[in-house]
């Protein structure tokens, strides 16, 4: 039995986060995506795609798009909820929810 691409990533939350981040940035347009990724690559944010530092990702995103960084992180969190069953009932910013989700062990991804 084959596994879907999504299920093959279930064990690696950092890869899932990177995929969701890329997907949400692409939804904003190719030139925006390329500009943000150029900045992130220049800062080494994704130098190790299996160990995404969400705080560094957010700080660099905020440098580029200012307060819109929160909107992008909200979009990423919504995608994680919808496509990977991520849950966090606490009322806090998406950045905190994503960081907590990355640190969870053994939970449903």
C-alpha positions in Angstrom: 0.0 0.0 0.0 1.3 3.4 -0.9 1.2 6.4 1.3 0.2 9.9 0.4 2.8 12.7 0.4 1.1 14.2 3.4 1.2 11.1 5.4 4.9 10.5 4.6 5.6 13.9 6.2 3.5 13.2 9.3 6.5 12.4 11.5 8.5 15.5 10.6 6.7 18.6 11.8 9.5 20.9 10.6 9.1 19.6 7.0 5.3 20.1 7.4 5.8 23.6 8.7 8.2 24.5 5.8 5.7 23.1 3.3 2.8 25.1 4.8 4.9 28.2 5.0 5.8 27.9 1.3 2.2 27.2 0.3 0.9 30.2 2.2 3.6 32.5 0.8 2.9 31.3 -2.8 -0.8 32.2 -2.3 0.4 35.8 -2.0 2.0 35.7 -5.4 5.2 34.6 -7.0 7.1 37.9 -6.6 6.3 38.2 -2.9 7.3 34.6 -2.4 10.6 35.0 -4.2 11.4 38.2 -2.3 10.7 36.7 1.1 12.5 33.5 0.3 15.5 35.5 -1.0 15.6 37.3 2.4 15.2 34.1 4.4 17.9 32.2 2.4 20.3 35.2 2.9 19.7 35.0 6.6 20.0 31.2 6.8 16.5 30.7 8.2 16.0 27.5 6.2 19.7 26.4 6.1 18.5 23.2 7.9 14.9 22.4 6.7 14.6 19.7 9.2 15.1 22.1 12.1 13.1 25.3 11.4 13.6 27.9 14.1 10.1 29.4 14.2 11.2 32.4 16.2 13.9 33.3 13.6 11.4 32.6 10.8 8.9 35.0 12.4 11.5 37.7 13.2 12.8 37.7 9.7 9.3 37.7 8.2 8.4 40.7 10.4 11.5 42.6 9.1 10.1 42.2 5.6 6.3 42.5 5.9 5.9 44.2 9.3 2.7 43.4 11.1 1.5 41.3 8.1 3.8 38.6 9.5 1.1 37.8 12.0 -1.4 37.3 9.2 0.9 35.0 7.4 1.5 33.0 10.6 -2.3 32.8 11.1 -2.6 31.4 7.6 0.1 28.8 8.3 -1.6 27.8 11.6 -5.0 27.6 9.9 -3.4 25.2 7.3 -1.8 23.1 10.0 -5.2 22.8 11.7 -7.1 21.9 8.5 -4.6 19.6 6.8 -2.7 18.1 9.8 -5.2 18.2 12.7 -3.1 20.7 14.8 -5.0 21.8 17.8 -4.3 24.3 20.6 -7.3 25.6 22.5 -5.4 28.4 24.2 -6.1 31.9 23.0 -2.7 33.0 21.9 -1.0 34.2 18.7 -0.4 31.7 16.0 3.4 32.0 16.5 3.0 30.5 20.0 0.7 27.8 18.8 3.1 26.8 16.0 6.1 26.8 18.3 4.2 24.6 20.8 3.0 22.2 18.0 6.6 21.8 16.7 7.7 20.9 20.3 5.0 18.3 20.9 6.2 14.7 20.9 4.0 11.9 19.6 0.9 14.0 19.1 -1.1 13.8 15.9 0.6 16.0 13.3 
